[in-house]
Amino acid sequence: MTAPAPDGGPDDGTARAAEFYLGLHRDPELSGQEERTAAALATRLTAAGYRVETGIGGHGVAGALRNGPGPVLMLRAELDALPVLERTGLPYASTARARTDEGEDVPVMHACGHDAHLACLAGAAAALAADPSRWRGTLLVVGQPAEETLRGARAMLADGLYRRFEPPSMVLAQHTVPLPAGMVAHAGGPVTAASVTLEVVVHGRGGHAAAPHLAVDPLLAAAAMVLRLQGVVSQECGPAEQVVVSVGSLRAGGPANVVPDRAVLGVTVRAFSDPVLDRVVGAVRRIVRAEALASGCPTEPTVEITSRSGANLPDPRLTATVREAHLGAFGPQRVADWPPSMATDDFPLFGAPGAALHGVPDIRTAYWMLGMVGPGQWAAAPGATAAQKLAALPPNHSPEFRPHLGLTLRTGIAALVTAATALLPPAGAADEG
């Protein structure tokens, strides 16, 4: 088998990747529960000749393939899906359900493209293994669990990913977005934002709904917090600062005639720098305490950071090299610029920002976006301009998110192979130093 060409072909590996993708899409697993997904990736890496280890930081998978002396290049994709009910109408749509850590029965869907990422990863790993004449060094291929909870990268590194395998000097990843399938996009600065996820527990005093004066309603306090937090960005952040504060969940109570004794808020804060992030998190803590005090809560609320990830700021030189390779492979009409996104990924921890975890200070990263909208879906989207169409298309995490199978996988495999062969020396090159 030859490495995939930019425009595909009969031997480009897309058919095998598509078979893998369809199985992943039909059988998604939540963060931290990715046992079957991990096993499926491990099987494919083993078949391609990689030395594979599983169970790293949960269900993490890593495979290494050495092809002579040279640098170590890591390719990473994610294993997990989301608690979303699929509404794509596709014949291979997920009907899976699972239980969350809290015991709630939920639908499960690959609504963020991780199934496509994994299929492209496996396809690229197989293509590179089948054509060792194009590169030398070591490939480290990683399937990361629990990206959606921003815990998986940290867990894999804490469990010794870079001790079990020779640590990389370069790490690459890509992510599907609602751009036309066949395109890739690179950023000139941060790709995604830093974020902090907070769990806020509001303590009230339970009682009968008929006697609210004998209780302290934590729902009322929590509702006030939700409303008041919306003013942090408009009132406490400069116009040039890009900040998002979101309350994604509010859990409390049971029967309508009972005042509960606690309410739990899930809050995320996003920004492009740690100082801004810390300042806004401080504002959230202040508002939460003040609203609890104003509501007469008997105990101060607890605010726990459940996850944190830094801004995804790829190495400029590495990014330039990969972008140039993509331009050569795909042509300028298929390589776009990417503006900073307020989404978050824990991918940066695999690079220099995670040095405190893995002890390797000089790892460089590159990260690009992969288009996934098919021509028919793009044409049918309302709007006369690209911006209008992008605003109308189902975004990541939507129950209607549906990558175009062939174009997305063919381009994603080619993008990874093209980047890897641009960064690793050819097999016949003389050793450096």
C-alpha positions in Angstrom: 0.0 0.0 0.0 1.3 3.5 -0.8 0.7 6.6 1.2 -2.5 8.4 0.3 -2.3 11.0 -2.4 -4.0 14.4 -1.8 -6.8 13.5 -4.1 -7.1 9.9 -3.1 -7.0 6.9 -5.3 -7.8 3.2 -5.3 -5.0 2.4 -2.8 -5.2 5.4 -0.5 -6.6 3.6 2.5 -9.8 5.5 2.6 -12.0 2.4 2.4 -10.3 0.8 5.4 -10.5 4.0 7.3 -14.2 4.4 6.4 -14.9 0.9 7.7 -13.3 1.8 11.0 -15.1 5.1 11.1 -18.5 3.5 10.6 -17.9 1.1 13.5 -16.8 3.9 15.8 -19.7 6.1 14.9 -22.3 3.4 15.5 -20.7 2.4 18.8 -19.5 5.6 20.6 -18.4 5.7 24.2 -18.4 8.5 26.8 -15.3 10.0 28.3 -13.5 7.5 30.6 -15.5 4.6 29.2 -13.7 4.1 25.9 -12.8 0.4 26.3 -14.1 -0.9 23.0 -12.9 2.2 21.1 -9.4 1.8 22.5 -9.3 -1.9 21.7 -10.3 -1.3 18.1 -7.5 1.3 17.6 -5.0 -1.0 19.4 -5.9 -3.9 17.0 -5.3 -1.7 13.9 -2.0 -0.4 15.2 -0.8 -3.8 16.1 -1.7 -5.1 12.6 0.3 -2.3 11.1 3.4 -3.3 13.0 3.4 -0.9 15.9 4.5 -1.8 19.5 1.3 -1.1 21.3 0.4 -0.5 25.0 -3.1 0.0 26.3 -4.7 1.2 29.6 -2.5 4.4 29.8 -4.2 6.9 32.0 -7.5 5.1 31.7 -8.2 3.7 28.3 -5.4 5.5 26.5 -3.6 3.7 23.7 -0.1 4.3 22.2 1.8 2.5 19.5 5.4 3.1 18.5 7.1 2.2 15.2 10.9 2.7 14.8 12.3 3.1 11.4 16.0 3.8 12.0 17.6 6.7 13.8 15.9 10.0 13.8 13.4 12.2 15.7 10.3 11.0 17.4 7.1 12.4 15.9 3.8 11.9 17.8 0.3 11.8 16.1 -2.6 12.1 18.5 -6.4 11.7 18.2 -9.2 11.3 20.8 -11.3 8.3 21.7 -14.4 9.7 23.5 -17.9 10.8 22.4 -20.5 13.1 23.9 -23.9 12.6 25.8 -25.8 13.9 22.8 -28.8 12.3 21.0 -28.0 12.0 17.3 -30.4 13.6 14.9 -28.5 13.3 11.6 -30.8 10.7 10.0 -27.8 8.8 8.7 -28.1 5.1 8.2 -25.2 4.5 10.5 -26.4 7.0 13.2 -25.7 6.1 16.8 -28.5 4.7 19.0 -26.1 4.0 21.8 -26.8 4.9 25.4 -24.6 4.8 28.5 -24.6 5.7 32.2 -22.7 8.8 33.3 -20.5 8.8 36.4 -23.5 10.3 38.2 -25.6 7.3 37.2 -27.8 9.1 34.6 -28.8 7.2 31.5 -27.9 9.3 28.4 -27.6 9.0 24.6 -24.1 8.9 23.2 -22.9 10.4 19.9 -19.7 11.3 18.2 -20.8 14.9 17.8 -17.3 16.4 17.7 -15.6 14.3 15.0 -13.4 12.2 17.2 -14.4 9.1 15.2 -13.1 10.8 12.1 -9.9 11.8 13.9 -9.3 8.2 14.9 -10.1 6.8 11.5 -7.6 9.3 9.9 -5.0 8.5 12.6 -5.3 4.8 11.9 -5.2 5.3 8.2 -2.1 7.5 8.4 -0.4 5.1 10.8 -1.0 2.3 8.4 0.1 4.3 5.3 3.4 5.4 7.0 4.1 1.9 8.2 3.6 0.5 4.7 6.0 3.0 3.1 9.1 3.3 5.3 11.2 4.6 2.4 9.6 8.0 2.8 10.7 8.7 6.4 13.0 7.7 9.2 12.9 8.1 13.0 10.1 6.9 15.3 6.3 7.4 15.0 4.3 7.5 18.2 0.6 7.2 17.6 -1.7 8.0 20.5 -5.4 7.5 21.1 -6.3 9.8 24.0 -9.3 9.2 26.3 -11.4 11.8 28.0 -10.7 14.8 25.9 -14.2 16.2 26.3 -13.7 16.4 30.1 -10.1 17.8 29.6 -8.7 15.0 31.8 -7.3 12.5 29.4 -4.0 14.1 28.3 -3.1 14.8 31.9 -4.0 11.3 32.9 -1.9 9.7 30.1 1.1 11.8 30.9 0.8 11.2 34.7 0.7 7.5 33.9 4.0 7.7 32.2 3.3 7.9 28.5 6.7 9.6 27.9 8.4 7.0 30.1 6.9 4.0 28.5 7.9 5.3 25.1 10.7 7.5 23.9 9.3 11.1 24.2 8.6 13.0 21.0 10.2 16.2 19.9 7.1 17.1 17.8 3.4 16.4 18.3 0.7 16.8 15.7 -3.1 16.7 15.8 -6.1 17.9 13.6 -9.7 18.6 14.4 -12.8 18.6 12.3 -14.8 21.8 11.9 -17.6 23.0 9.6 -15.4 24.0 6.7 -15.9 22.5 3.3 -14.6 18.9 3.3 -11.3 18.7 1.4 -9.9 21.8 3.2 -7.5 22.3 6.0 -6.9 25.5 8.0 -4.0 26.8 10.1 -3.8 29.5 12.7 -1.2 32.3 12.9 -1.5 32.3 16.7 -3.7 30.5 19.2 -5.9 27.9 17.7 -8.2 27.3 20.7 -8.6 28.9 24.1 -7.5 28.1 27.6 -10.3 27.1 29.9 -11.3 26.2 33.5 -14.2 24.1 34.4 -15.7 24.8 37.8 -18.2 22.8 40.0 -20.1 25.2 42.3 -22.1 23.6 45.1 -24.7 25.9 46.7 -25.7 24.8 50.2 -29.3 25.7 51.3 -31.6 24.4 53.9 -34.2 21.9 52.7 -37.8 22.0 53.7 -41.5 22.0 52.5 -42.4 24.1 49.5 -45.5 25.2 51.5 -43.2 26.9 54.1 -40.4 28.5 52.2 -39.7 30.9 55.1 -38.5 27.9 57.1 -36.0 26.8 54.4 -33.2 28.4 52.4 -33.8 27.7 48.7 -30.4 26.9 47.0 -32.2 27.0 43.6 -33.0 30.7 44.0 -29.4 31.5 44.9 -28.1 29.4 42.0 -30.5 31.1 39.6 -29.2 34.5 40.8 -25.7 33.3 40.2 -26.5 32.2 36.7 -27.9 35.7 35.8 -25.2 37.6 37.6 -22.3 35.7 36.0 -23.5 36.9 32.6 -22.2 40.4 33.5 -18.6 39.4 34.1 -17.6 39.6 30.5 -19.4 42.8 29.7 -18.6 44.6 32.9 -15.2 43.3 34.1 -13.3 42.4 30.8 -11.8 44.8 28.4 -13.3 45.0 24.9 -10.1 43.5 23.4 -10.1 40.6 25.7 -11.8 37.5 24.3 -13.6 35.8 27.2 -16.6 33.5 27.6 -18.3 32.5 30.8 -20.9 29.7 30.4 -23.1 27.9 32.9 -23.6 24.6 31.2 -25.6 22.8 33.9 -27.7 23.4 37.0 -28.7 20.3 39.0 -31.0 20.4 42.0 -34.1 19.0 43.6 -36.6 16.4 42.9 -40.4 16.7 43.8 -41.9 20.1 43.2 -43.2 20.3 46.8 -39.7 19.9 48.3 -37.1 22.7 48.8 -33.8 21.0 48.2 -30.8 21.4 50.4 -28.2 21.9 47.6 -27.8 22.9 44.0 -24.8 22.3 41.7 -23.7 24.5 38.9 -21.3 23.5 36.1 -19.4 26.6 34.9 -16.7 27.1 32.2 -14.5 30.1 31.8 -12.5 30.6 28.5 -9.8 33.1 27.6 -6.6 33.2 25.6 -4.2 33.9 28.5 -3.8 32.5 31.9 -3.8 35.9 33.7 -7.2 36.8 32.2 -8.5 33.3 32.9 -7.4 33.6 36.6 -8.9 37.0 36.9 -12.3 35.9 35.6 -12.3 32.7 37.7 -11.7 35.0 40.7 -14.7 37.1 39.7 -16.8 33.9 39.4 -15.8 32.9 43.0 -16.6 36.4 44.3 -20.1 36.5 42.7 -20.9 33.0 43.9 -20.0 33.8 47.5 -21.8 37.1 47.4 -25.1 35.7 46.0 -25.0 32.8 48.5 -24.6 35.4 51.3 -27.4 37.5 49.9 -29.7 34.5 49.8 -28.9 33.6 53.5 -27.3 30.3 52.7 -26.2 28.7 55.9 -22.8 27.5 54.5 -20.4 29.2 52.0 -20.6 27.6 48.6 -17.7 25.3 47.5 -16.0 26.0 44.2 -13.9 23.2 42.8 -11.8 23.3 39.6 -12.5 20.0 37.9 -10.3 20.6 34.8 -8.0 23.2 33.4 -6.3 23.4 30.0 -4.0 26.1 28.5 -4.4 27.9 25.2 -3.5 25.8 22.2 -0.6 27.8 20.7 1.2 25.7 18.2 4.9 26.3 17.4 5.2 28.9 14.7 8.1 27.3 12.8 6.6 23.8 12.9 3.2 25.2 11.8 4.8 27.0 8.9 6.5 23.8 7.8 3.3 21.8 8.0 1.3 24.6 6.3 3.8 24.7 3.4 3.6 21.0 3.0 -0.2 21.1 2.9 -0.1 23.9 0.3 2.1 21.7 -1.8 -0.2 18.7 -1.4 -3.6 20.4 -1.6 -3.0 23.7 -3.4 -3.7 27.2 -2.0 -7.5 26.9 -2.7 -7.7 24.1 -0.1 -5.6 25.7 2.7 -7.2 28.4 4.7 -6.4 30.7 7.6 -8.1 29.9 11.0 -9.2 32.5 13.4 -8.8 31.8 17.2 -11.6 29.7 18.5 -13.0 29.8 22.1 -13.3 26.0 22.1 -10.7 24.1 24.3 -8.5 21.1 23.8 -6.1 19.5 26.4 -3.7 18.8 23.5 -1.2 21.5 24.5 -0.2 19.4 27.6 1.5 16.9 25.3 3.9 19.8 24.3 6.0 22.2 26.2 3.1 23.6 28.4 2.9 20.1 30.0 6.6 19.9 30.9 5.7 19.9 34.7 3.8 16.6 34.0 6.1 14.9 31.5 9.5 16.5 32.2 10.3 17.2 28.5 10.6 21.0 28.1 11.3 21.4 24.3 8.4 19.5 22.6 6.9 21.5 19.7 3.4 21.1 18.5 1.4 21.7 15.3 -2.4 21.6 15.1 -4.8 22.3 12.2 -8.4 22.2 11.4 -10.0 19.7 9.0 -13.0 20.6 6.9 -15.9 18.1 7.0 -18.9 19.6 5.3 -19.9 17.8 2.1 -20.6 19.7 -1.1 -24.4 19.0 -0.9 -24.7 20.1 2.7 -22.6 23.2 1.9 -24.7 24.1 -1.1 -28.0 23.6 0.9 -26.9 25.7 3.8 -28.7 29.1 3.8 -26.6 32.2 3.0 -24.9 33.9 0.1 -21.5 34.1 1.7 -19.1 31.6 3.3 -19.6 33.4 6.7 -23.4 33.1 6.4 -23.2 29.4 5.5 -20.7 28.7 8.3 -23.1 30.3 10.8 -26.0 28.2 9.6 -24.2 24.8 9.5 -24.4 22.4 12.5 -21.4 23.1 14.7 -19.3 20.7 16.7 -21.4 19.2 19.6 -24.6 19.6 17.6 -26.9 16.5 17.3 -26.8 17.2 13.5 -23.0 17.2 13.2 -22.2 14.9 10.3 -18.8 14.8 8.5 -18.8 13.9 4.8 -17.3 10.4 5.0 -15.1 10.1 1.9 -13.7 13.6 1.6 -13.1 14.1 5.3 -11.2 10.8 5.7 -9.2 11.1 2.5 -8.1 14.6 3.3 -7.4 13.9 7.0 -5.2 10.9 6.2 -3.3 12.8 3.5 -2.9 15.8 5.8 -1.3 13.7 8.6 0.9 11.7 6.2 2.0 14.9 4.4 2.9 16.6 7.7 4.8 13.6 9.0 6.9 13.2 5.9 7.6 16.9 5.8 8.9 16.8 9.4 10.8 13.5 9.4 13.9 13.1 7.3 13.7 10.7 4.3 15.0 7.2 4.9 18.2 7.8 2.9 19.2 11.0 4.7 22.4 11.2 6.6 22.2 11.3 10.4 22.3 14.7 12.0 25.1 15.0 14.4 
